[in-house]
Amino acid sequence: MVIFRRLIYVSKLLTVLSARDLSCEKQDRILFENVDLQIEAGELVLLRGENGAGKTSLLRILVGLSQAQAGSVSICGEDVNHDINLASQHIIYFGHKLGVSGLLSPIENLTFWCKQHGLAISHDNIVDTLETLGLEGLESLPVKYLSQGQQRRVSLARLWLKNDAKLWVLDEPMTALDVQMVAQVEQKITAFLRAGGSVLMTSHQAVKIEHEQREFTLEYRW
């Protein structure tokens, strides 16, 4: 009996994200209904669907930024709607809105983000990360003066700084990046997956990630 309970506990730990019976309505149109999605540790899931099918809406619901009309979501066993703070400790979300202030420099933006998430990351570590992402010499410049691709690099730096995340939820992470940076992000995602992390992402571009992939498709509803 004790062994049986232990097996159940281990199984729950392997389930990083569990969504049940999700429904979403937007502007009097039902985007999707009764959506079930489960992601295990080390799994890469590509979210597919036409424009307007509700991919971004689904991702925002999964990370607790939007409320579904029905259904439930848990991340690492934590109910997103019950306690978003506990659930969000396990994830990094990269959305269409980059979540950076144009008035702050890349260093200031990332320092603030690290403090928000309780990360003890040194100033030198942040500078080194920005240099790794090709932003050397731009670390102290207000973000509003950076190109769109450079601003996205600042936001993507979170993937290099938060090492305890279990799940990355990435909405079109390769947009506005050059070929070299796309390859760098793909390598980072591959390393994260090989270390046991899980990734749910959308991408209009072909993804070159050396890891087994599973597709989850949302059908456009009229």
C-alpha positions as CSV (number, residue, x, y, z in Angstrom):
1,M,0.0,0.0,0.0
2,V,2.8,2.4,0.8
3,I,4.6,1.6,-2.5
4,F,1.3,2.3,-4.4
5,R,1.0,5.7,-2.8
6,R,4.6,6.5,-3.6
7,L,4.2,5.6,-7.2
8,I,1.2,8.0,-7.5
9,Y,3.2,10.8,-5.9
10,V,6.1,10.3,-8.4
11,S,3.7,10.2,-11.3
12,K,2.2,13.6,-10.2
13,L,5.7,15.2,-10.1
14,L,6.3,14.1,-13.7
15,T,3.2,16.0,-14.9
16,V,4.3,19.6,-15.3
17,L,1.1,21.0,-16.7
18,S,-2.5,19.7,-16.7
19,A,-5.4,21.5,-18.2
20,R,-8.9,20.1,-18.2
21,D,-12.1,21.0,-20.0
22,L,-10.9,24.5,-20.9
23,S,-13.3,26.8,-22.8
24,C,-12.7,30.3,-24.0
25,E,-15.0,32.9,-25.5
26,K,-13.8,36.2,-27.0
27,Q,-15.9,39.0,-28.5
28,D,-19.0,36.7,-28.6
29,R,-17.1,34.0,-30.5
30,I,-16.2,30.7,-28.9
31,L,-12.5,30.1,-29.6
32,F,-12.4,26.6,-28.2
33,E,-14.3,24.3,-25.9
34,N,-13.4,21.2,-23.7
35,V,-9.7,21.5,-24.3
36,D,-7.6,18.9,-22.4
37,L,-3.8,19.2,-22.4
38,Q,-1.2,17.5,-20.3
39,I,2.6,18.0,-20.6
40,E,5.1,15.7,-18.9
41,A,8.7,16.5,-17.7
42,G,11.1,16.8,-20.6
43,E,8.4,17.1,-23.3
44,L,8.3,19.6,-26.2
45,V,4.8,20.5,-27.4
46,L,4.2,22.7,-30.4
47,L,0.9,24.5,-30.3
48,R,-0.5,24.8,-33.9
49,G,-3.6,26.5,-35.4
50,E,-4.6,29.2,-37.8
51,N,-4.5,32.8,-36.9
52,G,-7.5,33.5,-34.7
53,A,-7.8,29.9,-33.5
54,G,-7.0,31.0,-30.0
55,K,-3.4,29.9,-29.5
56,T,-2.3,33.0,-27.6
57,S,-5.6,33.0,-25.6
58,L,-4.9,29.4,-24.6
59,L,-1.3,30.2,-23.5
60,R,-2.4,33.2,-21.4
61,I,-5.0,31.0,-19.7
62,L,-2.5,28.3,-19.0
63,V,-0.1,30.7,-17.2
64,G,-2.9,32.5,-15.3
65,L,-2.9,35.8,-17.2
66,S,-6.4,35.3,-18.5
67,Q,-9.5,33.5,-17.1
68,A,-11.2,30.7,-19.0
69,Q,-15.0,30.5,-19.2
70,A,-14.7,26.9,-17.8
71,G,-12.1,24.4,-16.9
72,S,-9.0,24.1,-14.6
73,V,-5.2,24.4,-15.0
74,S,-2.5,23.2,-12.6
75,I,1.3,23.6,-13.0
76,C,3.5,21.2,-11.0
77,G,0.4,20.4,-8.9
78,E,-0.4,24.0,-8.1
79,D,-3.9,25.3,-9.2
80,V,-3.3,28.4,-11.4
81,N,-6.6,30.0,-10.5
82,H,-6.3,29.2,-6.8
83,D,-2.7,30.5,-6.3
84,I,-1.1,32.0,-9.3
85,N,2.0,33.0,-7.3
86,L,2.9,29.4,-6.4
87,A,2.1,28.2,-9.9
88,S,4.2,30.9,-11.6
89,Q,7.3,30.0,-9.6
90,H,7.7,27.0,-11.9
91,I,7.4,28.7,-15.3
92,I,8.8,31.3,-17.6
93,Y,6.3,32.9,-20.0
94,F,7.4,34.7,-23.1
95,G,4.5,36.4,-24.8
96,H,3.8,39.0,-27.5
97,K,4.2,41.7,-25.0
98,L,7.8,41.6,-23.9
99,G,7.3,42.8,-20.3
100,V,10.1,45.3,-20.4
101,S,10.1,49.0,-19.7
102,G,11.3,51.3,-22.5
103,L,12.5,53.8,-19.9
104,L,14.8,51.3,-18.2
105,S,18.1,49.8,-19.5
106,P,18.4,46.1,-20.1
107,I,20.4,45.7,-16.9
108,E,17.7,47.6,-14.9
109,N,14.9,45.6,-16.5
110,L,16.4,42.3,-15.7
111,T,17.5,43.3,-12.2
112,F,13.9,44.3,-11.5
113,W,12.6,41.0,-13.0
114,C,15.0,39.0,-10.9
115,K,14.0,40.7,-7.7
116,Q,10.3,40.1,-8.6
117,H,11.0,36.4,-8.8
118,G,13.3,36.1,-5.8
119,L,16.3,35.3,-7.9
120,A,19.7,36.1,-6.4
121,I,21.4,37.0,-9.7
122,S,24.5,39.3,-9.6
123,H,25.0,42.4,-11.7
124,D,28.0,40.7,-13.4
125,N,25.8,37.6,-14.3
126,I,23.2,39.9,-15.9
127,V,25.9,41.7,-17.8
128,D,27.5,38.4,-19.0
129,T,24.1,37.1,-20.1
130,L,23.4,40.3,-22.1
131,E,26.8,39.9,-23.7
132,T,26.0,36.3,-24.6
133,L,22.9,37.5,-26.4
134,G,24.8,40.1,-28.5
135,L,23.9,43.2,-26.4
136,E,27.4,44.1,-25.4
137,G,27.7,47.9,-25.2
138,L,23.9,48.4,-25.0
139,E,23.4,47.2,-21.4
140,S,22.9,50.7,-20.0
141,L,20.9,52.2,-22.9
142,P,17.1,52.7,-22.4
143,V,15.4,49.8,-24.0
144,K,13.2,52.2,-26.1
145,Y,16.3,53.0,-28.2
146,L,16.9,49.4,-29.1
147,S,15.6,47.6,-32.2
148,Q,12.7,45.3,-32.0
149,G,15.0,42.3,-32.2
150,Q,17.3,43.7,-29.5
151,Q,14.3,44.3,-27.2
152,R,13.3,40.7,-27.6
153,R,16.8,39.6,-26.7
154,V,16.4,41.5,-23.4
155,S,13.2,39.7,-22.7
156,L,14.6,36.3,-23.7
157,A,17.5,36.8,-21.3
158,R,15.1,35.4,-18.6
159,L,15.6,32.0,-20.1
160,W,19.3,32.2,-19.2
161,L,18.8,33.7,-15.7
162,K,16.0,31.5,-14.1
163,N,17.5,28.1,-13.7
164,D,14.8,26.5,-11.5
165,A,11.9,26.8,-14.0
166,K,10.1,23.5,-14.9
167,L,8.1,24.8,-17.9
168,W,8.7,27.4,-20.6
169,V,5.6,28.8,-22.3
170,L,6.8,30.6,-25.4
171,D,4.6,32.5,-27.8
172,E,6.4,33.1,-31.1
173,P,9.8,33.5,-29.5
174,M,11.8,33.7,-32.8
175,T,9.9,36.7,-34.2
176,A,12.3,39.6,-35.2
177,L,15.4,37.6,-34.4
178,D,18.2,37.1,-36.9
179,V,19.4,33.7,-38.0
180,Q,22.2,33.5,-35.5
181,M,20.0,34.4,-32.6
182,V,17.3,32.0,-33.7
183,A,19.9,29.2,-33.6
184,Q,21.1,30.3,-30.2
185,V,17.5,30.2,-28.8
186,E,16.9,26.8,-30.3
187,Q,20.1,25.5,-28.7
188,K,19.0,26.9,-25.3
189,I,15.6,25.3,-25.7
190,T,17.3,22.0,-26.6
191,A,19.5,22.1,-23.5
192,F,16.6,22.9,-21.3
193,L,14.6,19.9,-22.6
194,R,17.6,17.6,-22.2
195,A,17.9,18.7,-18.6
196,G,14.3,17.6,-18.0
197,G,12.5,20.9,-18.6
198,S,9.3,21.1,-20.5
199,V,8.4,23.5,-23.3
200,L,5.1,24.6,-24.8
201,M,5.5,26.9,-27.7
202,T,4.0,28.4,-30.9
203,S,6.1,29.3,-33.9
204,H,5.2,30.3,-37.5
205,Q,8.8,29.4,-38.4
206,A,10.1,25.9,-38.8
207,V,11.6,24.8,-35.5
208,K,15.1,23.1,-35.5
209,I,15.2,21.6,-32.1
210,E,16.9,18.3,-31.7
211,H,14.3,16.7,-29.4
212,E,11.2,14.6,-29.9
213,Q,8.2,16.9,-30.6
214,R,4.4,16.5,-30.1
215,E,1.9,18.8,-31.9
216,F,-1.3,20.1,-30.3
217,T,-3.6,21.7,-32.7
218,L,-6.5,24.2,-32.1
219,E,-9.1,24.2,-34.9
220,Y,-10.5,27.5,-36.0
221,R,-14.1,27.8,-35.1
222,W,-16.5,30.0,-37.1
